[in-house]
Amino acid sequence: MLTAEQLKAVCLEQPAAEETFPFSAELSVFKVGGKVFALTALDEAPLRISLKCVPEVAVKLRIEYPAVTAGYHLNKQHWNTVLIDGSVPDHLVREMVEDSYDLVRSKLPKAVRITLGDVAPGK
Protein backbone atom coordinates (compact mmCIF):
# COMPACT_ATOMS: atom_id res chain seq x y z
CA MET A 1 0.00 0.00 0.00
CA LEU A 2 1.39 3.40 -1.00
CA THR A 3 2.46 5.73 1.80
CA ALA A 4 1.86 9.48 1.69
CA GLU A 5 5.52 10.02 0.83
CA GLN A 6 5.37 7.51 -2.03
CA LEU A 7 2.15 9.02 -3.37
CA LYS A 8 3.70 12.49 -3.32
CA ALA A 9 6.79 11.14 -5.10
CA VAL A 10 4.66 9.54 -7.83
CA CYS A 11 2.95 12.89 -8.46
CA LEU A 12 6.20 14.87 -8.45
CA GLU A 13 8.07 12.47 -10.74
CA GLN A 14 5.82 13.55 -13.61
CA PRO A 15 7.72 16.00 -15.86
CA ALA A 16 7.23 19.68 -14.87
CA ALA A 17 4.87 18.70 -12.02
CA GLU A 18 4.70 20.98 -9.02
CA GLU A 19 3.08 20.79 -5.60
CA THR A 20 1.03 23.82 -4.58
CA PHE A 21 -1.25 24.72 -1.67
CA PRO A 22 -3.89 27.11 -3.07
CA PHE A 23 -6.73 25.94 -0.81
CA SER A 24 -5.05 25.15 2.53
CA ALA A 25 -1.69 24.13 3.97
CA GLU A 26 -3.07 20.61 4.40
CA LEU A 27 -4.20 20.00 0.81
CA SER A 28 -1.47 19.23 -1.71
CA VAL A 29 -2.53 20.21 -5.21
CA PHE A 30 -0.30 18.83 -7.94
CA LYS A 31 -0.23 20.80 -11.18
CA VAL A 32 1.37 20.80 -14.61
CA GLY A 33 1.39 24.02 -16.60
CA GLY A 34 -0.75 25.64 -13.89
CA LYS A 35 -3.55 23.02 -14.19
CA VAL A 36 -4.50 20.51 -11.50
CA PHE A 37 -3.98 16.80 -12.10
CA ALA A 38 -4.10 15.51 -8.49
CA LEU A 39 -5.33 16.59 -5.05
CA THR A 40 -4.59 14.91 -1.74
CA ALA A 41 -4.36 15.64 1.97
CA LEU A 42 -1.13 13.76 2.64
CA ASP A 43 -1.46 13.97 6.43
CA GLU A 44 -4.99 12.54 6.57
CA ALA A 45 -5.85 8.97 7.40
CA PRO A 46 -7.12 7.22 5.48
CA LEU A 47 -5.11 8.58 2.59
CA ARG A 48 -7.08 9.55 -0.54
CA ILE A 49 -6.20 11.12 -3.86
CA SER A 50 -8.45 12.73 -6.47
CA LEU A 51 -7.43 12.26 -10.09
CA LYS A 52 -8.78 13.30 -13.47
CA CYS A 53 -9.98 10.45 -15.66
CA VAL A 54 -11.64 9.79 -19.02
CA PRO A 55 -15.36 9.52 -18.15
CA GLU A 56 -15.86 5.98 -19.49
CA VAL A 57 -12.79 4.72 -17.63
CA ALA A 58 -13.84 6.56 -14.46
CA VAL A 59 -17.13 4.65 -14.36
CA LYS A 60 -15.43 1.29 -15.01
CA LEU A 61 -12.97 1.89 -12.16
CA ARG A 62 -15.80 2.80 -9.78
CA ILE A 63 -17.60 -0.43 -10.66
CA GLU A 64 -14.52 -2.62 -10.31
CA TYR A 65 -13.08 -1.05 -7.14
CA PRO A 66 -15.28 0.08 -4.21
CA ALA A 67 -12.34 2.27 -3.07
CA VAL A 68 -12.73 4.37 -6.24
CA THR A 69 -15.59 6.86 -6.00
CA ALA A 70 -16.78 9.91 -7.90
CA GLY A 71 -14.51 12.89 -7.29
CA TYR A 72 -15.14 14.56 -3.95
CA HIS A 73 -16.13 18.22 -4.53
CA LEU A 74 -15.09 17.86 -8.19
CA ASN A 75 -16.79 17.23 -11.53
CA LYS A 76 -17.94 13.67 -10.94
CA GLN A 77 -17.88 12.84 -14.64
CA HIS A 78 -14.17 13.61 -14.98
CA TRP A 79 -12.70 13.01 -11.52
CA ASN A 80 -12.33 9.98 -9.25
CA THR A 81 -11.27 9.89 -5.61
CA VAL A 82 -9.21 6.83 -4.71
CA LEU A 83 -9.01 5.53 -1.15
CA ILE A 84 -5.48 4.24 -0.59
CA ASP A 85 -6.38 1.20 1.52
CA GLY A 86 -4.58 -1.54 -0.38
CA SER A 87 -7.66 -2.70 -2.29
CA VAL A 88 -6.57 -0.85 -5.44
CA PRO A 89 -3.17 -2.22 -6.53
CA ASP A 90 -0.29 0.25 -6.18
CA HIS A 91 0.63 -0.12 -9.85
CA LEU A 92 -2.93 0.88 -10.82
CA VAL A 93 -2.84 3.95 -8.55
CA ARG A 94 0.46 4.93 -10.21
CA GLU A 95 -1.12 4.43 -13.65
CA MET A 96 -4.10 6.55 -12.61
CA VAL A 97 -1.77 9.38 -11.51
CA GLU A 98 0.12 9.15 -14.82
CA ASP A 99 -3.11 9.06 -16.83
CA SER A 100 -4.48 12.09 -14.97
CA TYR A 101 -1.24 13.96 -15.60
CA ASP A 102 -1.22 13.01 -19.31
CA LEU A 103 -4.88 14.00 -19.70
CA VAL A 104 -4.32 17.42 -18.15
CA ARG A 105 -1.03 18.06 -19.95
CA SER A 106 -2.54 17.19 -23.34
CA LYS A 107 -5.27 19.81 -22.85
CA LEU A 108 -2.95 22.68 -21.94
CA PRO A 109 -2.96 25.72 -24.25
CA LYS A 110 -0.44 25.59 -27.09
CA ALA A 111 1.64 28.40 -25.60
CA VAL A 112 2.05 26.46 -22.36
CA ARG A 113 2.82 23.22 -24.19
CA ILE A 114 5.55 25.08 -26.11
CA THR A 115 7.18 26.13 -22.82
CA LEU A 116 7.01 22.50 -21.65
CA GLY A 117 8.62 21.31 -24.89
CA ASP A 118 5.54 19.44 -26.12
CA VAL A 119 5.14 21.57 -29.25
CA ALA A 120 7.86 23.21 -31.32
CA PRO A 121 7.44 26.99 -31.62
CA GLY A 122 5.77 27.99 -34.89
CA LYS A 123 4.12 24.59 -35.37
N, C-alpha and C positions, 0 to 999 in steps of 0.2 A: 504494500500500500504506500502510495506516495506521501512523503512528508511535506510540510509547508515549504521547507527550504528547497526540496526537489521540484515542487510545483512551480515555485518562483524561478528556479533555474531553467526549467523547460520553457517558460514564457520568455525569459530574457535571452535565451540562446537563439531566438529567431532574429534574423538580420534586421538591424536598425530598430529593434524593439526597445521600448523604454518603460520604466515603472513611474507612474505619477500618482498623486493623491488629491484629485480635484474635489472630492466629495467629503472626505474625512481622513484623518491620519491613520485610521484603522483599515481603510478599504484601498487595496492596491488595484490600480487601473493600468493595465498594460496596453500600450498604444504602438502603432506603426504609422508614421506620416501624420501624426496628430489624431488618428482615429482609433477607437477602442476595439481590441480583439479579445480581451479577457478581463474579468473582474473577480476579485477574491479578497476575503478578509482572512489573511494568513494566520492571524492569532486566534481565530475562532475555532471552537470544537463543537460539532464536527466540521471539518474542512469542506468547503464547497467552492466551485468555480463556475462562473457563467461564461459561455462561449457562443460565438456566432456560428450558425450552421445553415446549410441548404435546407429549406423547409421540408422536403420529402425525407431527407436523411434524419432531420430532427425528430420527426414523428416515429420513424422506424426505431431510433435509439430509445425513445420514451417507451415504446411497446416492449422492446427486448430487455431493457434494464430499468427496474423500478427506481434505481438511484438517479436516473436521468429524468428531470422534469422540465416543464416549460419554464423559460427564463423568468427569474424572480425580478419583478419591477422592470421588465424589459419586453420588447416586442416578442410575444410568445410564438409567433410564426417563425422568427429568425434566430431565436436565442434559446439555448438549453442551460439549465443549471445542473451540475453534476456533483453529487454527494461523493466525497472521497472516503468510502468506507470499505474498500477492498472488493466490492461486488462488481465493479467495472474494472476490467484488467488495466494495469498501469500503461501497457503499450497502447491501449485504445484511448485512454485519457491523453496521452502524448499526441496521438494522431489527431484527436479532436482539437487540441491546442494548435497544432500545425495547420489543420484545415481552417480553423477560425482565422488565424493569422493570414493564410493565403487568400481567403475569401475577402478579407478587409483590404489587404494590400492590392489585390487585383482591381478593386473599385476606387482606388485613390485617383484624384485628378491627375491628368497627364503631367502637369508642372511638378507635382510632388513625386510622381514616379520617375521623372527625369532626374531629380535630385537624389533619388535612391538607386539610380543606375538601371532601372527597369526599362527605360525607353531612351533611345539616343536622341539628343537634341535635334530638332528639325525634322523628326520622323513623324 
